[in-house]
Amino acid sequence: MQTIGIGTLARRAGVGIDTVRYYERSGLLAPNTRLASGYRRYSDAEVPGCASSAARRRWGSR
């Protein structure tokens, strides 16, 4: 399983880094792991879910 950083996830999903952090705080998204330095690492599989959540927010549904 390949993991990606928060910036890569945000870029691939078409959202900002702050949006990814918001989704994490809201319980919609959780990092797979955190590095010893505290950096979040996400699975590639999280990209479609993050992108669809952003699309739903843009269209007014949650």
C-alpha positions as CSV (number, residue, x, y, z in Angstrom):
1,M,0.0,0.0,0.0
2,Q,1.4,3.4,-1.0
3,T,0.8,6.3,1.2
4,I,0.8,10.0,0.2
5,G,1.2,13.2,2.1
6,I,-1.5,15.7,2.9
7,G,-0.4,18.1,0.1
8,T,-0.5,15.3,-2.5
9,L,-4.0,14.2,-1.3
10,A,-5.3,17.7,-1.4
11,R,-3.9,18.3,-4.9
12,R,-5.3,15.0,-6.3
13,A,-8.7,15.6,-4.7
14,G,-8.8,19.2,-5.9
15,V,-9.2,20.7,-2.4
16,G,-7.0,22.8,-0.1
17,I,-4.8,21.4,2.7
18,D,-7.0,23.2,5.2
19,T,-10.0,21.3,3.8
20,V,-8.3,18.0,4.3
21,R,-7.6,18.9,7.9
22,Y,-11.2,20.0,8.3
23,Y,-12.4,16.6,7.0
24,E,-10.1,14.9,9.5
25,R,-11.4,17.0,12.4
26,S,-15.0,16.2,11.3
27,G,-14.3,12.5,11.3
28,L,-14.8,12.2,7.5
29,L,-11.2,11.3,6.9
30,A,-8.4,9.7,9.0
31,P,-4.7,9.4,8.2
32,N,-3.5,5.9,7.8
33,T,-0.3,6.7,9.8
34,R,1.7,9.5,11.2
35,L,5.4,9.7,10.8
36,A,7.6,10.2,13.9
37,S,7.8,13.8,12.9
38,G,4.0,14.1,13.1
39,Y,3.3,14.3,9.3
40,R,0.1,12.7,8.2
41,R,0.2,9.9,5.7
42,Y,-2.9,8.9,3.7
43,S,-3.8,6.0,1.5
44,D,-4.3,6.6,-2.3
45,A,-7.8,5.1,-1.7
46,E,-8.7,8.3,0.2
47,V,-8.5,10.5,-2.8
48,P,-12.0,9.7,-4.4
49,G,-13.7,10.0,-1.0
50,C,-12.1,13.4,-0.3
51,A,-13.0,14.7,-3.8
52,S,-16.6,13.5,-3.6
53,S,-17.0,15.1,-0.1
54,A,-15.7,18.4,-1.6
55,A,-18.1,18.1,-4.5
56,R,-21.1,17.6,-2.2
57,R,-20.1,20.6,-0.1
58,R,-19.8,22.8,-3.2
59,W,-23.4,21.7,-4.2
60,G,-24.8,22.4,-0.8
61,S,-25.3,18.8,0.5
62,R,-23.4,17.2,3.3
